[in-house]
Amino acid sequence: MSPRVLIVDDEAALRRTLERALRGMGCEVVSASDAHLAYQVLDETDVDLVLLDLHLPQMAGDTFFLALTRRWPSLASRVVLMTGDLFADQSHWPATLQRCPMLLKPFTLELLRLTVTAALEGPAPEDRASNGQA
């Protein structure tokens, strides 16, 4: 079964590029342009990995990460952060967020492949039923 990856990024061109690259790696891909849409996607479908931009409209990526892992705790180790901000203040982040792999934009498709492959080799997230979700 192909891993399902959720891309959360407000840059449409980058989302399309990531979608093509991940499909080329054999992944199923769903995407959202903001945290609210991503939350809807997660409510409706199980995912194996989340690629999360830290700078989103309406809700910062780190804030969304906390909401996501509160609702779906098994995804905490299955989030890859993306940012173009080399100087983002991470000092206030909880340890679970600090442990997430981070792709610094712009990144190569080879680095994407390596990062996604490594993240997918970690423990698989439990399905919704075992997380108490209906």
ZAMARGU-4260 file (C-alpha; in steps of 0.2 Angstrom, whole numbers, plus 5000, padded with zeros to 4 digits):
<rodrens>
0) 5000/5000/5000 | 5007/5017/4995 | 5010/5029/5009 | 4998/5044/5010 | 5006/5061/5012
5) 4997/5077/5016 | 5006/5093/5010 | 5001/5109/5020 | 5008/5125/5011 | 5000/5141/5005
10) 5011/5142/4989 | 5001/5134/4975 | 5016/5131/4964 | 5027/5123/4978 | 5012/5112/4982
15) 5010/5106/4964 | 5029/5103/4963 | 5029/5093/4979 | 5013/5083/4973 | 5022/5078/4957
20) 5038/5073/4966 | 5029/5063/4979 | 5018/5054/4967 | 5034/5050/4957 | 5040/5042/4973
25) 5025/5031/4974 | 5015/5041/4987 | 4997/5045/4987 | 4996/5064/4990 | 4983/5076/4997
30) 4986/5094/5000 | 4979/5109/5008 | 4983/5128/5007 | 4980/5132/5025 | 4978/5124/5042
35) 4959/5124/5042 | 4958/5114/5026 | 4972/5102/5032 | 4962/5099/5048 | 4947/5094/5037
40) 4958/5083/5027 | 4964/5074/5042 | 4946/5072/5049 | 4941/5063/5033 | 4957/5053/5028
45) 4971/5044/5036 | 4989/5050/5032 | 5006/5043/5035 | 5016/5059/5034 | 5013/5078/5035
50) 5024/5090/5026 | 5020/5106/5035 | 5025/5124/5030 | 5029/5134/5046 | 5022/5151/5038
55) 5004/5148/5034 | 4989/5161/5033 | 4977/5161/5048 | 4988/5150/5059 | 5006/5147/5061
60) 5013/5130/5057 | 5020/5127/5074 | 5003/5131/5081 | 4995/5119/5069 | 5007/5106/5074
65) 5002/5107/5092 | 4983/5106/5087 | 4987/5091/5075 | 4996/5081/5088 | 4983/5084/5101
70) 4970/5077/5090 | 4981/5064/5081 | 4995/5060/5093 | 5002/5046/5083 | 5007/5059/5069
75) 5019/5068/5081 | 5034/5058/5074 | 5027/5059/5056 | 5028/5078/5052 | 5041/5086/5042
80) 5042/5105/5043 | 5046/5116/5029 | 5052/5134/5030 | 5061/5148/5021 | 5065/5157/5037
85) 5082/5152/5042 | 5081/5162/5058 | 5064/5156/5065 | 5064/5157/5084 | 5062/5139/5090
90) 5066/5142/5108 | 5048/5141/5113 | 5044/5125/5104 | 5040/5109/5114 | 5052/5095/5112
95) 5041/5085/5100 | 5041/5100/5088 | 5060/5102/5089 | 5063/5084/5085 | 5053/5086/5068
100) 5064/5085/5052 | 5065/5102/5044 | 5067/5106/5025 | 5074/5123/5022 | 5067/5131/5007
105) 5073/5130/4993 | 5077/5112/4994 | 5081/5099/4981 | 5070/5085/4976 | 5083/5073/4981
110) 5083/5080/4999 | 5064/5079/4999 | 5066/5061/4994 | 5078/5057/5007 | 5069/5066/5021
115) 5052/5059/5016 | 5059/5041/5015 | 5068/5043/5032 | 5052/5050/5040 | 5041/5035/5033
120) 5053/5023/5040 | 5049/5028/5058 | 5035/5020/5068 | 5019/5020/5058 | 5004/5031/5064
125) 4990/5021/5071 | 4974/5022/5062 | 4959/5033/5067 | 4950/5020/5076 | 4964/5016/5088
130) 4966/5035/5092 | 4948/5036/5098 | 4942/5044/5082 | 4926/5039/5074
</rodrens>
